[in-house]
Amino acid sequence: MQRRVLTQGEIAILSVIQEGYGPHNSLNKVYFTPANEAVIFVRLANGMTIVMANLSHLAACCADGTIAGDEELKRKLRLTK
């Protein structure tokens, strides 16, 4: 699958993931679906996958207000309860 440049919204989501789970969840770990959505399998420092995040979908939800703010986003990413 061909790579593309992430949107500003997708980059913002990836930044939240990196802040919470570490910089090893980097841009080179982002994959693109056949529908051209950016996804990442978020890993803990020990290599265990904690969540699959669809950066494109999460960015769209933040942009349209479906995800109201950072705290709700962090809950969805399992960074807080």
Biopython code that builds the backbone (N, CA, C, O; Angstrom):
import numpy as np
from Bio.PDB.StructureBuilder import StructureBuilder

atoms = [
    (1, "MET", "N", (0.858, -1.183, 0.000)),
    (1, "MET", "CA", (0.000, 0.000, 0.000)),
    (1, "MET", "C", (0.891, 1.229, 0.000)),
    (1, "MET", "O", (1.874, 1.305, 0.738)),
    (2, "GLN", "N", (0.539, 2.169, -0.823)),
    (2, "GLN", "CA", (1.304, 3.392, -0.954)),
    (2, "GLN", "C", (1.123, 4.281, 0.275)),
    (2, "GLN", "O", (0.031, 4.365, 0.836)),
    (3, "ARG", "N", (2.190, 4.933, 0.680)),
    (3, "ARG", "CA", (2.137, 5.859, 1.812)),
    (3, "ARG", "C", (1.724, 7.236, 1.328)),
    (3, "ARG", "O", (1.860, 7.562, 0.149)),
    (4, "ARG", "N", (1.222, 8.030, 2.243)),
    (4, "ARG", "CA", (0.883, 9.416, 1.953)),
    (4, "ARG", "C", (1.277, 10.259, 3.150)),
    (4, "ARG", "O", (1.596, 9.722, 4.212)),
    (5, "VAL", "N", (1.258, 11.541, 2.994)),
    (5, "VAL", "CA", (1.540, 12.466, 4.082)),
    (5, "VAL", "C", (0.325, 12.496, 5.002)),
    (5, "VAL", "O", (-0.813, 12.564, 4.537)),
    (6, "LEU", "N", (0.574, 12.445, 6.312)),
    (6, "LEU", "CA", (-0.538, 12.531, 7.268)),
    (6, "LEU", "C", (-1.115, 13.938, 7.286)),
    (6, "LEU", "O", (-0.405, 14.920, 7.071)),
    (7, "THR", "N", (-2.411, 14.017, 7.546)),
    (7, "THR", "CA", (-3.058, 15.321, 7.708)),
    (7, "THR", "C", (-2.648, 15.910, 9.059)),
    (7, "THR", "O", (-2.099, 15.208, 9.908)),
    (8, "GLN", "N", (-2.914, 17.184, 9.247)),
    (8, "GLN", "CA", (-2.603, 17.832, 10.528)),
    (8, "GLN", "C", (-3.359, 17.157, 11.675)),
    (8, "GLN", "O", (-2.814, 16.987, 12.766)),
    (9, "GLY", "N", (-4.608, 16.775, 11.426)),
    (9, "GLY", "CA", (-5.396, 16.093, 12.452)),
    (9, "GLY", "C", (-4.808, 14.741, 12.812)),
    (9, "GLY", "O", (-4.747, 14.386, 13.989)),
    (10, "GLU", "N", (-4.376, 13.985, 11.819)),
    (10, "GLU", "CA", (-3.763, 12.673, 12.063)),
    (10, "GLU", "C", (-2.454, 12.824, 12.830)),
    (10, "GLU", "O", (-2.150, 12.025, 13.716)),
    (11, "ILE", "N", (-1.681, 13.854, 12.484)),
    (11, "ILE", "CA", (-0.433, 14.123, 13.200)),
    (11, "ILE", "C", (-0.718, 14.460, 14.659)),
    (11, "ILE", "O", (0.017, 14.037, 15.551)),
    (12, "ALA", "N", (-1.776, 15.215, 14.904)),
    (12, "ALA", "CA", (-2.146, 15.573, 16.281)),
    (12, "ALA", "C", (-2.497, 14.333, 17.090)),
    (12, "ALA", "O", (-2.105, 14.222, 18.252)),
    (13, "ILE", "N", (-3.228, 13.403, 16.493)),
    (13, "ILE", "CA", (-3.588, 12.162, 17.186)),
    (13, "ILE", "C", (-2.331, 11.350, 17.460)),
    (13, "ILE", "O", (-2.154, 10.835, 18.564)),
    (14, "LEU", "N", (-1.460, 11.234, 16.468)),
    (14, "LEU", "CA", (-0.209, 10.495, 16.648)),
    (14, "LEU", "C", (0.626, 11.120, 17.763)),
    (14, "LEU", "O", (1.269, 10.396, 18.523)),
    (15, "SER", "N", (0.628, 12.431, 17.875)),
    (15, "SER", "CA", (1.365, 13.118, 18.940)),
    (15, "SER", "C", (0.829, 12.754, 20.323)),
    (15, "SER", "O", (1.602, 12.544, 21.257)),
    (16, "VAL", "N", (-0.489, 12.680, 20.449)),
    (16, "VAL", "CA", (-1.102, 12.280, 21.729)),
    (16, "VAL", "C", (-0.679, 10.845, 22.062)),
    (16, "VAL", "O", (-0.364, 10.539, 23.212)),
    (17, "ILE", "N", (-0.674, 9.977, 21.064)),
    (17, "ILE", "CA", (-0.254, 8.587, 21.268)),
    (17, "ILE", "C", (1.202, 8.533, 21.721)),
    (17, "ILE", "O", (1.538, 7.788, 22.642)),
    (18, "GLN", "N", (2.059, 9.310, 21.085)),
    (18, "GLN", "CA", (3.475, 9.312, 21.441)),
    (18, "GLN", "C", (3.695, 9.865, 22.848)),
    (18, "GLN", "O", (4.538, 9.362, 23.590)),
    (19, "GLU", "N", (2.944, 10.891, 23.213)),
    (19, "GLU", "CA", (3.049, 11.447, 24.565)),
    (19, "GLU", "C", (2.649, 10.419, 25.611)),
    (19, "GLU", "O", (3.272, 10.328, 26.669)),
    (20, "GLY", "N", (1.614, 9.649, 25.317)),
    (20, "GLY", "CA", (1.094, 8.699, 26.295)),
    (20, "GLY", "C", (1.783, 7.351, 26.301)),
    (20, "GLY", "O", (1.952, 6.743, 27.358)),
    (21, "TYR", "N", (2.184, 6.878, 25.132)),
    (21, "TYR", "CA", (2.736, 5.521, 25.033)),
    (21, "TYR", "C", (4.197, 5.467, 24.622)),
    (21, "TYR", "O", (4.820, 4.408, 24.692)),
    (22, "GLY", "N", (4.749, 6.592, 24.194)),
    (22, "GLY", "CA", (6.161, 6.633, 23.869)),
    (22, "GLY", "C", (6.450, 6.887, 22.396)),
    (22, "GLY", "O", (5.619, 6.623, 21.526)),
    (23, "PRO", "N", (7.651, 7.408, 22.136)),
    (23, "PRO", "CA", (8.041, 7.782, 20.781)),
    (23, "PRO", "C", (8.270, 6.597, 19.847)),
    (23, "PRO", "O", (8.392, 6.779, 18.635)),
    (24, "HIS", "N", (8.330, 5.378, 20.401)),
    (24, "HIS", "CA", (8.484, 4.200, 19.537)),
    (24, "HIS", "C", (7.247, 3.994, 18.663)),
    (24, "HIS", "O", (7.307, 3.254, 17.681)),
    (25, "ASN", "N", (6.139, 4.629, 19.000)),
    (25, "ASN", "CA", (4.929, 4.628, 18.156)),
    (25, "ASN", "C", (5.095, 5.769, 17.152)),
    (25, "ASN", "O", (4.437, 6.805, 17.244)),
    (26, "SER", "N", (5.976, 5.551, 16.209)),
    (26, "SER", "CA", (6.410, 6.615, 15.304)),
    (26, "SER", "C", (5.694, 6.567, 13.956)),
    (26, "SER", "O", (4.930, 5.648, 13.659)),
    (27, "LEU", "N", (5.965, 7.573, 13.170)),
    (27, "LEU", "CA", (5.368, 7.696, 11.850)),
    (27, "LEU", "C", (5.630, 6.469, 10.988)),
    (27, "LEU", "O", (4.771, 6.073, 10.201)),
    (28, "ASN", "N", (6.800, 5.868, 11.126)),
    (28, "ASN", "CA", (7.095, 4.692, 10.296)),
    (28, "ASN", "C", (6.318, 3.455, 10.729)),
    (28, "ASN", "O", (6.416, 2.418, 10.073)),
    (29, "LYS", "N", (5.553, 3.532, 11.806)),
    (29, "LYS", "CA", (4.692, 2.433, 12.251)),
    (29, "LYS", "C", (3.239, 2.615, 11.788)),
    (29, "LYS", "O", (2.379, 1.787, 12.089)),
    (30, "VAL", "N", (2.977, 3.694, 11.063)),
    (30, "VAL", "CA", (1.635, 3.975, 10.560)),
    (30, "VAL", "C", (1.439, 3.209, 9.251)),
    (30, "VAL", "O", (2.303, 3.219, 8.374)),
    (31, "TYR", "N", (0.299, 2.553, 9.139)),
    (31, "TYR", "CA", (-0.084, 1.809, 7.943)),
    (31, "TYR", "C", (-1.283, 2.489, 7.300)),
    (31, "TYR", "O", (-1.973, 3.286, 7.936)),
    (32, "PHE", "N", (-1.521, 2.172, 6.049)),
    (32, "PHE", "CA", (-2.661, 2.740, 5.339)),
    (32, "PHE", "C", (-3.552, 1.626, 4.838)),
    (32, "PHE", "O", (-3.086, 0.674, 4.212)),
    (33, "THR", "N", (-4.837, 1.749, 5.117)),
    (33, "THR", "CA", (-5.815, 0.748, 4.697)),
    (33, "THR", "C", (-6.091, 0.911, 3.200)),
    (33, "THR", "O", (-5.699, 1.912, 2.602)),
    (34, "PRO", "N", (-6.759, -0.064, 2.603)),
    (34, "PRO", "CA", (-7.153, 0.097, 1.199)),
    (34, "PRO", "C", (-8.018, 1.346, 0.957)),
    (34, "PRO", "O", (-8.045, 1.883, -0.150)),
    (35, "ALA", "N", (-8.718, 1.799, 1.997)),
    (35, "ALA", "CA", (-9.523, 3.021, 1.898)),
    (35, "ALA", "C", (-8.683, 4.276, 2.163)),
    (35, "ALA", "O", (-9.224, 5.378, 2.256)),
    (36, "ASN", "N", (-7.351, 4.107, 2.286)),
    (36, "ASN", "CA", (-6.390, 5.189, 2.498)),
    (36, "ASN", "C", (-6.513, 5.847, 3.878)),
    (36, "ASN", "O", (-6.182, 7.021, 4.042)),
    (37, "GLU", "N", (-6.990, 5.086, 4.864)),
    (37, "GLU", "CA", (-7.045, 5.568, 6.242)),
    (37, "GLU", "C", (-5.737, 5.213, 6.940)),
    (37, "GLU", "O", (-5.193, 4.125, 6.749)),
    (38, "ALA", "N", (-5.245, 6.137, 7.745)),
    (38, "ALA", "CA", (-4.010, 5.925, 8.500)),
    (38, "ALA", "C", (-4.336, 5.221, 9.814)),
    (38, "ALA", "O", (-5.184, 5.686, 10.576)),
    (39, "VAL", "N", (-3.668, 4.108, 10.076)),
    (39, "VAL", "CA", (-3.871, 3.360, 11.316)),
    (39, "VAL", "C", (-2.517, 3.012, 11.928)),
    (39, "VAL", "O", (-1.507, 2.914, 11.230)),
    (40, "ILE", "N", (-2.520, 2.828, 13.239)),
    (40, "ILE", "CA", (-1.312, 2.413, 13.943)),
    (40, "ILE", "C", (-1.701, 1.413, 15.025)),
    (40, "ILE", "O", (-2.712, 1.579, 15.708)),
    (41, "PHE", "N", (-0.888, 0.381, 15.168)),
    (41, "PHE", "CA", (-1.041, -0.563, 16.265)),
    (41, "PHE", "C", (-0.183, -0.023, 17.395)),
    (41, "PHE", "O", (1.040, -0.160, 17.376)),
    (42, "VAL", "N", (-0.823, 0.587, 18.375)),
    (42, "VAL", "CA", (-0.127, 1.267, 19.464)),
    (42, "VAL", "C", (0.478, 0.217, 20.390)),
    (42, "VAL", "O", (-0.197, -0.710, 20.836)),
    (43, "ARG", "N", (1.759, 0.389, 20.662)),
    (43, "ARG", "CA", (2.484, -0.577, 21.492)),
    (43, "ARG", "C", (3.024, 0.072, 22.755)),
    (43, "ARG", "O", (3.399, 1.245, 22.778)),
    (44, "LEU", "N", (3.049, -0.735, 23.797)),
    (44, "LEU", "CA", (3.709, -0.335, 25.035)),
    (44, "LEU", "C", (5.217, -0.474, 24.843)),
    (44, "LEU", "O", (5.664, -1.032, 23.841)),
    (45, "ALA", "N", (5.993, 0.022, 25.782)),
    (45, "ALA", "CA", (7.450, -0.061, 25.690)),
    (45, "ALA", "C", (7.936, -1.506, 25.619)),
    (45, "ALA", "O", (8.994, -1.772, 25.048)),
    (46, "ASN", "N", (7.170, -2.452, 26.195)),
    (46, "ASN", "CA", (7.574, -3.865, 26.173)),
    (46, "ASN", "C", (7.190, -4.569, 24.878)),
    (46, "ASN", "O", (7.430, -5.767, 24.732)),
    (47, "GLY", "N", (6.593, -3.835, 23.932)),
    (47, "GLY", "CA", (6.234, -4.394, 22.638)),
    (47, "GLY", "C", (4.809, -4.906, 22.533)),
    (47, "GLY", "O", (4.353, -5.250, 21.443)),
    (48, "MET", "N", (4.106, -4.962, 23.644)),
    (48, "MET", "CA", (2.733, -5.447, 23.637)),
    (48, "MET", "C", (1.800, -4.417, 22.993)),
    (48, "MET", "O", (1.860, -3.230, 23.312)),
    (49, "THR", "N", (0.937, -4.882, 22.083)),
    (49, "THR", "CA", (-0.040, -3.998, 21.456)),
    (49, "THR", "C", (-1.163, -3.720, 22.442)),
    (49, "THR", "O", (-1.752, -4.641, 23.007)),
    (50, "ILE", "N", (-1.452, -2.436, 22.643)),
    (50, "ILE", "CA", (-2.479, -2.038, 23.591)),
    (50, "ILE", "C", (-3.788, -1.663, 22.888)),
    (50, "ILE", "O", (-4.871, -1.891, 23.427)),
    (51, "VAL", "N", (-3.688, -1.090, 21.687)),
    (51, "VAL", "CA", (-4.874, -0.652, 20.956)),
    (51, "VAL", "C", (-4.503, -0.399, 19.496)),
    (51, "VAL", "O", (-3.364, -0.049, 19.186)),
    (52, "MET", "N", (-5.470, -0.579, 18.610)),
    (52, "MET", "CA", (-5.296, -0.184, 17.211)),
    (52, "MET", "C", (-6.031, 1.133, 17.067)),
    (52, "MET", "O", (-7.221, 1.221, 17.369)),
    (53, "ALA", "N", (-5.332, 2.154, 16.608)),
    (53, "ALA", "CA", (-5.941, 3.468, 16.476)),
    (53, "ALA", "C", (-6.039, 3.852, 15.004)),
    (53, "ALA", "O", (-5.042, 3.849, 14.283)),
    (54, "ASN", "N", (-7.237, 4.179, 14.573)),
    (54, "ASN", "CA", (-7.459, 4.683, 13.223)),
    (54, "ASN", "C", (-7.295, 6.203, 13.302)),
    (54, "ASN", "O", (-8.218, 6.921, 13.687)),
    (55, "LEU", "N", (-6.118, 6.671, 12.935)),
    (55, "LEU", "CA", (-5.805, 8.090, 13.054)),
    (55, "LEU", "C", (-6.764, 8.945, 12.225)),
    (55, "LEU", "O", (-7.172, 10.024, 12.654)),
    (56, "SER", "N", (-7.116, 8.460, 11.046)),
    (56, "SER", "CA", (-8.019, 9.213, 10.161)),
    (56, "SER", "C", (-9.389, 9.392, 10.803)),
    (56, "SER", "O", (-9.940, 10.493, 10.810)),
    (57, "HIS", "N", (-9.933, 8.311, 11.339)),
    (57, "HIS", "CA", (-11.256, 8.362, 11.965)),
    (57, "HIS", "C", (-11.232, 9.235, 13.217)),
    (57, "HIS", "O", (-12.112, 10.075, 13.408)),
    (58, "LEU", "N", (-10.228, 9.038, 14.067)),
    (58, "LEU", "CA", (-10.141, 9.837, 15.290)),
    (58, "LEU", "C", (-9.981, 11.321, 14.976)),
    (58, "LEU", "O", (-10.584, 12.162, 15.643)),
    (59, "ALA", "N", (-9.177, 11.652, 13.968)),
    (59, "ALA", "CA", (-9.003, 13.056, 13.580)),
    (59, "ALA", "C", (-10.318, 13.651, 13.087)),
    (59, "ALA", "O", (-10.649, 14.791, 13.415)),
    (60, "ALA", "N", (-11.068, 12.881, 12.300)),
    (60, "ALA", "CA", (-12.364, 13.358, 11.803)),
    (60, "ALA", "C", (-13.334, 13.574, 12.963)),
    (60, "ALA", "O", (-14.076, 14.556, 12.976)),
    (61, "CYS", "N", (-13.331, 12.669, 13.930)),
    (61, "CYS", "CA", (-14.222, 12.799, 15.093)),
    (61, "CYS", "C", (-13.855, 14.010, 15.940)),
    (61, "CYS", "O", (-14.739, 14.676, 16.480)),
    (62, "CYS", "N", (-12.575, 14.301, 16.060)),
    (62, "CYS", "CA", (-12.149, 15.502, 16.790)),
    (62, "CYS", "C", (-12.560, 16.760, 16.030)),
    (62, "CYS", "O", (-13.002, 17.739, 16.631)),
    (63, "ALA", "N", (-12.413, 16.728, 14.721)),
    (63, "ALA", "CA", (-12.738, 17.898, 13.897)),
    (63, "ALA", "C", (-14.229, 18.227, 13.908)),
    (63, "ALA", "O", (-14.610, 19.398, 13.912)),
    (64, "ASP", "N", (-15.076, 17.186, 13.912)),
    (64, "ASP", "CA", (-16.523, 17.458, 13.857)),
    (64, "ASP", "C", (-17.180, 17.532, 15.233)),
    (64, "ASP", "O", (-18.392, 17.726, 15.331)),
    (65, "GLY", "N", (-16.386, 17.377, 16.300)),
    (65, "GLY", "CA", (-16.915, 17.500, 17.648)),
    (65, "GLY", "C", (-17.463, 16.224, 18.244)),
    (65, "GLY", "O", (-17.927, 16.233, 19.384)),
    (66, "THR", "N", (-17.424, 15.116, 17.503)),
    (66, "THR", "CA", (-17.884, 13.834, 18.050)),
    (66, "THR", "C", (-17.039, 13.454, 19.260)),
    (66, "THR", "O", (-17.558, 12.927, 20.244)),
    (67, "ILE", "N", (-15.749, 13.718, 19.187)),
    (67, "ILE", "CA", (-14.851, 13.598, 20.345)),
    (67, "ILE", "C", (-14.663, 15.032, 20.828)),
    (67, "ILE", "O", (-14.082, 15.867, 20.135)),
    (68, "ALA", "N", (-15.167, 15.298, 22.033)),
    (68, "ALA", "CA", (-15.292, 16.663, 22.514)),
    (68, "ALA", "C", (-13.979, 17.341, 22.889)),
    (68, "ALA", "O", (-13.893, 18.568, 22.845)),
    (69, "GLY", "N", (-12.971, 16.585, 23.249)),
    (69, "GLY", "CA", (-11.726, 17.217, 23.672)),
    (69, "GLY", "C", (-10.650, 16.193, 23.957)),
    (69, "GLY", "O", (-10.821, 14.996, 23.727)),
    (70, "ASP", "N", (-9.532, 16.698, 24.468)),
    (70, "ASP", "CA", (-8.374, 15.839, 24.720)),
    (70, "ASP", "C", (-8.660, 14.727, 25.720)),
    (70, "ASP", "O", (-8.184, 13.604, 25.552)),
    (71, "GLU", "N", (-9.426, 15.028, 26.749)),
    (71, "GLU", "CA", (-9.699, 14.000, 27.764)),
    (71, "GLU", "C", (-10.499, 12.842, 27.174)),
    (71, "GLU", "O", (-10.210, 11.680, 27.460)),
    (72, "GLU", "N", (-11.482, 13.143, 26.369)),
    (72, "GLU", "CA", (-12.262, 12.081, 25.731)),
    (72, "GLU", "C", (-11.389, 11.284, 24.763)),
    (72, "GLU", "O", (-11.492, 10.059, 24.689)),
    (73, "LEU", "N", (-10.533, 11.982, 24.024)),
    (73, "LEU", "CA", (-9.606, 11.305, 23.107)),
    (73, "LEU", "C", (-8.691, 10.364, 23.885)),
    (73, "LEU", "O", (-8.477, 9.224, 23.475)),
    (74, "LYS", "N", (-8.159, 10.832, 24.990)),
    (74, "LYS", "CA", (-7.280, 9.999, 25.814)),
    (74, "LYS", "C", (-8.009, 8.774, 26.367)),
    (74, "LYS", "O", (-7.420, 7.699, 26.475)),
    (75, "ARG", "N", (-9.278, 8.931, 26.716)),
    (75, "ARG", "CA", (-10.060, 7.762, 27.161)),
    (75, "ARG", "C", (-10.204, 6.750, 26.035)),
    (75, "ARG", "O", (-10.068, 5.546, 26.255)),
    (76, "LYS", "N", (-10.477, 7.229, 24.844)),
    (76, "LYS", "CA", (-10.636, 6.327, 23.695)),
    (76, "LYS", "C", (-9.324, 5.598, 23.376)),
    (76, "LYS", "O", (-9.336, 4.464, 22.899)),
    (77, "LEU", "N", (-8.209, 6.257, 23.642)),
    (77, "LEU", "CA", (-6.886, 5.652, 23.404)),
    (77, "LEU", "C", (-6.388, 4.859, 24.606)),
    (77, "LEU", "O", (-5.255, 4.378, 24.614)),
    (78, "ARG", "N", (-7.243, 4.725, 25.624)),
    (78, "ARG", "CA", (-6.935, 3.992, 26.855)),
    (78, "ARG", "C", (-5.769, 4.597, 27.633)),
    (78, "ARG", "O", (-5.006, 3.885, 28.286)),
    (79, "LEU", "N", (-5.642, 5.929, 27.552)),
    (79, "LEU", "CA", (-4.625, 6.621, 28.325)),
    (79, "LEU", "C", (-5.140, 7.028, 29.695)),
    (79, "LEU", "O", (-4.363, 7.184, 30.637)),
    (80, "THR", "N", (-6.463, 7.201, 29.803)),
    (80, "THR", "CA", (-7.096, 7.516, 31.089)),
    (80, "THR", "C", (-8.400, 6.747, 31.179)),
    (80, "THR", "O", (-8.882, 6.198, 30.188)),
    (81, "LYS", "N", (-8.961, 6.715, 32.364)),
    (81, "LYS", "CA", (-10.251, 6.038, 32.551)),
    (81, "LYS", "C", (-11.355, 7.041, 32.654)),
    (81, "LYS", "O", (-12.517, 6.665, 32.813)),
]
sb = StructureBuilder()
sb.init_structure("model")
sb.init_model(0)
sb.init_chain("A")
sb.init_seg("    ")
for serial, (resi, resn, name, xyz) in enumerate(atoms, 1):
    if name == "N":
        sb.init_residue(resn, " ", resi, " ")
    sb.init_atom(name, np.array(xyz, "f"), 0.0, 1.0, " ", f" {name:<3s}", serial, name[0])
structure = sb.get_structure()
